[in-house]
Amino acid sequence: MKIFFSVITVVFFVIFCCPLITQQQNFNQPSLGGDVANANQSNLQAIHLECTLPDCAINGTKLERVVSQSLELLADDYKIRVNFLDTVLFVDSKPMDKGLYKKASQTIQGGLGQIVGSDSRASLKVVVYKSTTKQRISLRERVVFLGDDQWINNPNMRLRKQGLTYNPPPLPFIDGLAADIQYRGVRENVSVLPGKQIFQLLSIMDEKGRDVILGAFVIILQRNGNQDFYLVPKYLLEKITAQVPTQTASVK
């Protein structure tokens, strides 16, 4: 399976979630508040994603596929442990594996029932971020849509949605934890999910509003519902984010 997607200017789409303040990142459309903007409003470098699954590359640099359930991201004095729960697949709003669903639900206050809703087919993955710092910090996730199977025969939709950016407020770590829900669902009666590819930039915002880039992933949603994460190497990330403007905010 070969995928080619190019974005002239990198931009971001963001949604956060944690066990106490629950929000979700929805592959379908921006929601839950925040700012929406187009690609031409970004000051970032160009990015080109090329995938021949299971291999993916950005701007000609091969990406490392995440195969473990846990890894560490380091930035300045911050060490963040990232734990990837197994992907939960749904058919007619019911989980195909009740054990995986129960484990994911225990991570999110209030469970996952309201997230899945009435979608006929869906894919859900919980990613938990853990910090040991005593400081009050927040997690920022900034993501750009690179491609979607639904755009293949609809160039007008590609023009409207490729590079769509969503910027919600930073999310504070609570008891050292923040959890992100990657979700994709469709209500139509389909046998497979439309594939989707996104770029996700992670950063830590400290008490003084200083924004420290932590790392980045490319997330590939396959038609079978599996969600694959690819780690963007730091030297490449530095090139992509070379023109990122300084961000300031207060942590409450």
N, C-alpha and C positions, 0 to 999 in steps of 0.2 A: 504494500500500500504506500503510494508516494504522495506527499503533500508539499506544495509550494505556496508560501504566503509571504508577502512583502508589505511592510508598513513604512511609508516615507518618513514619518516622524512618530517616535514612540510616545504613547500617552497611557493613561491609567484608568482602570475601573476597580473600585474598592467597595467591599462590604466586610464587616467584622462580626465576630461572634465569640462569646466566652460563656463559661458555665453560669455566671450570675447576670450578665448583661447579654442576652442572646440576640444576635443578628446573624444573618446568613449571607454568603456570597452565592447569588443565583446566576447560573450560566445563561438563563433566559433573558433577563432584562434587569436594569438597575432598579432597586427598590429601597425602602426604609430610609429615605431622606438622603441628603448630601448634595454635592454639586455635580452637574453633568456638563461636559464640554466636548468639543470635537478635536480631531488630531491636529489641526492647524493651530491650535492654541497652546501646544506643547513646545518646550525648548530643548527637547531631548534629541539624541543622535538617531540616525536611521537604524532600522533593524530588519533583517530578512531571515525568516524561518524556513528551513528546508528539512523535510522528514521523509525517510524511507524506513518506516517502522520495522524494528524497534529503535532505529538510529535517528537522531535529530541533531541539527546544527543551526547555530545563529551566526550570521555573517561569515559563514565558512568555518566556524569553530565548532567541533563536535562537542555535544553536551553529554554529561554523565547521567545515565538513568538511575534514579533512586530505587535500589532493590532491597534495602534494609527497612525496618520499621521505625528506625530512629537515627537521627544524626544531630550534630552540633553546628550552630552558626556562631561565628565570633565577630565582634566589632568593638574596637576600643576596649573598654573594661567589661563589656557585656558578653556573657556566654548563655546562649539560648538553646535548650534542648527541644528538638522538633520531633514529635511522635505522630506517625501516620497510622491511623486505624484502617482496618480493611474496608474496602468499598462495599456499600450495601446497595443491592439492586432491588427494584420494586416493579411488580406487575399488578395492574389494577389496584394501585395504592397499598398493596400488601408486600411485605418483605419476602424475598425468596429464601433468605437464611435468617431465621428468627434469632439465632444465637448472636450473629453479627449485629443485628438490629438492636438487641438488648444491650450489648456492650456499648454501642454508639450512643444509645439513649441515656445511659447512665452518666455519660460525660456532659450532657446538656440539661440544664435545669428546665423542667417542664416536658422533657422528652422531645421526640421528633415528629409526633403525629401532625401537628399544625403545619409543619414544613412540607411534608409530602402532599397533603391535601387530596385532591381528586385526580391527580395525574395518573394516566393509564400506564405509563412506563417512566421510570426515573432511576437516577444514579446519585448516591450520596456518599460523601467521604468527609470524615471529621479529622482535622489536623490540630493537635494540641501543642501549644508553645509553653515551655516552662522556664522560668527565670529564678535564679537564686539571689539576685541583688536585693539589697535592703532599700534601695531608692524607689521612689514612685516613678514608674515608667509606663509607657503606652506602646502599643503595637500599631504600626501603619502597614497596610497592604495596598499596593497600587498596581492595578492590573489593566492590560490592554488586550482587547479582542484581536487576534491575528487572523482567524479564519473560522468558517462555519460551513458545513455541508449544504445548508439551506441557501448559501450565497452562490453556489456553483451555477445554477440556472437563473439567477436573479442579480444581474450586475448593479441594478439600482439599489438593491438592499445592501450590497457590498459597499457601495459608495456612502450610504447613510450610516452604516453600523461599524465598518472597519475603522478602528481607532476611537470608538466611542469611549469616553472616560467618565468615571464616577469617583468622587472624592468625599467620603464621609469623614466625620471627626475621628481623631485617634482614639483607640480603645485601651483603657487602662488594664494592666494586669491586676487580677484580684486573687489574693493568696498565692501569688506567683504564677498564676495560670491564665492563659487566654486560649480560646478554642475557635477555630475557623471551620465553617461548614461549606464545602464545595458541593453545590447541588445543581442537577440538570434534570428537568422533567418535561414531559409533553402530555397534553390531554387527548390528542388525537390517537386513534387506535392504530398503532404502528408496531412493527415487529422488531425494529431497531431504533436506537436514538441517533439523531443527527450528530455527527462528529463535530468537535469544536476544539480550537487551540487558543490558549491565552498565555500572556507573559505576566508574571506576578513579581513585583518588587517589594521586598520586606525592609522595614526600617524601625528603629527604636527611637522614641521621643522621650527625652529626659525631663526632669523637673523644671529646667530652665527653658524648655521649648526647643532644645537642640535636637536636630534630626540626624541620626546616625544610620547610614545604610548598612543593613545586616546581611543581605543576600538576595538571590532571585531564583525563581523557578519558571520553567515553561511547563504548563499543564496541558496534557493531551487527553481529551475525552474521546474514547473510541466508541464505535457504533454498538459494540456489545455492552457498553456501560462502564467498562474499566476506565479508571483514571490513572494515568501515568505521569509522574513528576520527573523533570529533568533539571539538574542543578546547573546554574549558569556560573562559570568560573569567575573569580573576582576580577582578574585582569581584564576580561571582556566586559564585565559589568561596569568597571571604571570608565571604559570607553563609551559605553552606551549612556551612562549617567553623567558624562562630563559637563553637560550644560544644565544640570538640574538646579533650579533656583533654590536659595536658602529658605527653609520652611520654619516658621515660628508658631508656637501655640502654648497655652498654659495647660498644665495637667491638673485636673480637679478630681 
